[in-house]
Amino acid sequence: MAMKMMKVFCVMVVCMVVSSSYAEAALTCSDVSNKILPCTSFLKQGGEVSADCCTGVKGLNDAAKTTPDRQAACNCLKTTFKSNKDFKSDNAVVLPSKCGVNIPYKISLETDCNKVK
C-alpha cells in the first residue's frame, strides 16, 4: 500500500512540474503586438487615443496577471518600440493613463523588465 501511495505521489509531482513549466510566461510577443496594433497612430503622432487602442491596452493588462507575463509583455513592448523608430517614447509613457489603465511599470526603452513584478 505504501508503495502504491508513493507512485501516486510521484505522478502528482511530475504533473505539477510539467504544468507549471507551461504556466510560465503564457503571453507571447504576438499577443502583445496584436493588442497594441490599434495604438500605432497614437504612438506615432499622439492626439486622441482610439477606443480600440484602449481596449487593447486594457486587454494586455488583463492578460499579464503573473510576473513572468508582465516581464514578457515589457520585453515585447521594448522590442516593438525598438523596431518602430516612428513611435515616440513620450506617447508610450502616457498611453496607459490615457486609457485609464494602471500598469506596474513604465513603457520605456529604459525600463529594466527583469525588475517588473
C-alpha positions as a LaTeX table, in Angstrom:
\begin{tabular}{lrrr}
\hline
Residue & $x$ (\AA) & $y$ (\AA) & $z$ (\AA) \\
\hline
Met1 & 0.00 & 0.00 & 0.00 \\
Ala2 & 2.83 & 2.42 & 0.87 \\
Met3 & 4.50 & 1.69 & $-2.48$ \\
Lys4 & 1.26 & 2.49 & $-4.33$ \\
Met5 & 0.90 & 5.78 & $-2.45$ \\
Met6 & 4.50 & 6.69 & $-3.29$ \\
Lys7 & 3.85 & 6.06 & $-7.01$ \\
Val8 & 0.71 & 8.20 & $-6.92$ \\
Phe9 & 2.63 & 10.95 & $-5.15$ \\
Cys10 & 5.44 & 10.81 & $-7.74$ \\
Val11 & 2.95 & 11.03 & $-10.61$ \\
Met12 & 1.32 & 14.05 & $-8.96$ \\
Val13 & 4.67 & 15.79 & $-8.55$ \\
Val14 & 5.61 & 15.15 & $-12.19$ \\
Cys15 & 2.24 & 16.54 & $-13.34$ \\
Met16 & 2.70 & 19.66 & $-11.23$ \\
Val17 & 6.20 & 20.25 & $-12.58$ \\
Val18 & 5.12 & 19.80 & $-16.19$ \\
Ser19 & 2.06 & 22.02 & $-15.82$ \\
Ser20 & 4.00 & 24.78 & $-14.04$ \\
Ser21 & 6.55 & 24.96 & $-16.84$ \\
Tyr22 & 3.71 & 25.70 & $-19.26$ \\
Ala23 & 2.32 & 28.35 & $-16.92$ \\
Glu24 & 5.48 & 30.44 & $-17.20$ \\
Ala25 & 5.02 & 33.46 & $-19.48$ \\
Ala26 & 1.99 & 32.32 & $-21.41$ \\
Leu27 & 1.83 & 35.76 & $-23.02$ \\
Thr28 & 3.65 & 35.93 & $-26.37$ \\
Cys29 & 5.07 & 38.87 & $-28.31$ \\
Ser30 & 2.47 & 38.17 & $-30.95$ \\
Asp31 & $-0.25$ & 38.64 & $-28.31$ \\
Val32 & 1.32 & 41.92 & $-27.21$ \\
Ser33 & 1.69 & 43.20 & $-30.78$ \\
Asn34 & $-1.90$ & 42.37 & $-31.61$ \\
Lys35 & $-3.14$ & 44.17 & $-28.50$ \\
Ile36 & $-1.25$ & 47.40 & $-29.23$ \\
Leu37 & $-1.69$ & 47.39 & $-33.02$ \\
Pro38 & $-4.69$ & 49.77 & $-32.78$ \\
Cys39 & $-2.43$ & 52.21 & $-30.88$ \\
Thr40 & 0.00 & 52.69 & $-33.77$ \\
Ser41 & $-1.37$ & 56.09 & $-34.80$ \\
Phe42 & $-1.27$ & 57.43 & $-31.24$ \\
Leu43 & 2.23 & 56.07 & $-30.63$ \\
Lys44 & 3.48 & 57.82 & $-33.77$ \\
Gln45 & 1.55 & 61.09 & $-33.69$ \\
Gly46 & $-0.10$ & 61.50 & $-30.30$ \\
Gly47 & $-3.52$ & 63.14 & $-30.23$ \\
Glu48 & $-6.66$ & 61.23 & $-29.38$ \\
Val49 & $-6.45$ & 57.62 & $-28.26$ \\
Ser50 & $-8.95$ & 55.38 & $-30.05$ \\
Ala51 & $-11.38$ & 53.15 & $-28.19$ \\
Asp52 & $-9.85$ & 50.12 & $-29.94$ \\
Cys53 & $-6.41$ & 51.14 & $-28.67$ \\
Cys54 & $-7.66$ & 51.39 & $-25.09$ \\
Thr55 & $-9.43$ & 48.06 & $-25.43$ \\
Gly56 & $-6.09$ & 46.55 & $-26.48$ \\
Val57 & $-4.19$ & 48.21 & $-23.62$ \\
Lys58 & $-6.77$ & 47.01 & $-21.10$ \\
Gly59 & $-6.72$ & 43.53 & $-22.64$ \\
Leu60 & $-2.94$ & 43.40 & $-22.44$ \\
Asn61 & $-3.02$ & 44.48 & $-18.80$ \\
Asp62 & $-5.68$ & 41.85 & $-18.03$ \\
Ala63 & $-3.69$ & 39.14 & $-19.83$ \\
Ala64 & $-0.48$ & 39.92 & $-17.94$ \\
Lys65 & $-1.51$ & 38.71 & $-14.48$ \\
Thr66 & 1.68 & 36.92 & $-13.45$ \\
Thr67 & 5.19 & 38.32 & $-13.01$ \\
Pro68 & 6.55 & 36.26 & $-15.96$ \\
Asp69 & 3.72 & 37.55 & $-18.17$ \\
Arg70 & 4.32 & 41.18 & $-17.13$ \\
Gln71 & 8.05 & 40.78 & $-17.78$ \\
Ala72 & 7.33 & 39.17 & $-21.16$ \\
Ala73 & 4.93 & 41.99 & $-22.07$ \\
Cys74 & 7.52 & 44.58 & $-21.03$ \\
Asn75 & 10.23 & 42.95 & $-23.15$ \\
Cys76 & 7.90 & 42.59 & $-26.12$ \\
Leu77 & 6.88 & 46.24 & $-25.90$ \\
Lys78 & 10.53 & 47.29 & $-25.82$ \\
Thr79 & 11.30 & 45.11 & $-28.84$ \\
Thr80 & 8.31 & 46.52 & $-30.71$ \\
Phe81 & 9.33 & 50.09 & $-29.93$ \\
Lys82 & 12.94 & 49.50 & $-30.96$ \\
Ser83 & 11.80 & 48.19 & $-34.34$ \\
Asn84 & 9.39 & 51.11 & $-34.91$ \\
Lys85 & 11.52 & 54.24 & $-34.94$ \\
Asp86 & 8.41 & 56.37 & $-35.61$ \\
Phe87 & 7.00 & 55.58 & $-32.15$ \\
Lys88 & 7.52 & 58.45 & $-29.75$ \\
Ser89 & 8.52 & 57.49 & $-26.23$ \\
Asp90 & 6.50 & 60.34 & $-24.70$ \\
Asn91 & 3.36 & 58.90 & $-26.27$ \\
Ala92 & 4.15 & 55.41 & $-24.99$ \\
Val93 & 4.67 & 56.62 & $-21.43$ \\
Val94 & 1.24 & 58.32 & $-21.24$ \\
Leu95 & $-0.72$ & 55.67 & $-23.14$ \\
Pro96 & $-1.83$ & 53.59 & $-20.13$ \\
Ser97 & $-3.07$ & 56.64 & $-18.20$ \\
Lys98 & $-4.93$ & 57.95 & $-21.27$ \\
Cys99 & $-6.76$ & 54.60 & $-21.30$ \\
Gly100 & $-7.37$ & 54.61 & $-17.55$ \\
Val101 & $-5.08$ & 51.62 & $-17.02$ \\
Asn102 & $-2.52$ & 51.36 & $-14.26$ \\
Ile103 & 0.35 & 49.09 & $-15.24$ \\
Pro104 & 3.14 & 48.27 & $-12.77$ \\
Tyr105 & 5.96 & 49.58 & $-14.98$ \\
Lys106 & 6.77 & 52.47 & $-17.27$ \\
Ile107 & 6.53 & 51.75 & $-21.01$ \\
Ser108 & 10.00 & 52.90 & $-21.93$ \\
Leu109 & 13.15 & 51.60 & $-23.58$ \\
Glu110 & 14.93 & 52.37 & $-20.31$ \\
Thr111 & 12.70 & 50.09 & $-18.21$ \\
Asp112 & 14.51 & 47.07 & $-16.77$ \\
Cys113 & 11.92 & 44.39 & $-17.47$ \\
Asn114 & 13.68 & 41.94 & $-15.15$ \\
Lys115 & 12.68 & 44.16 & $-12.23$ \\
Val116 & 8.99 & 44.20 & $-13.21$ \\
Lys117 & 6.92 & 42.36 & $-10.63$ \\
\hline
\end{tabular}
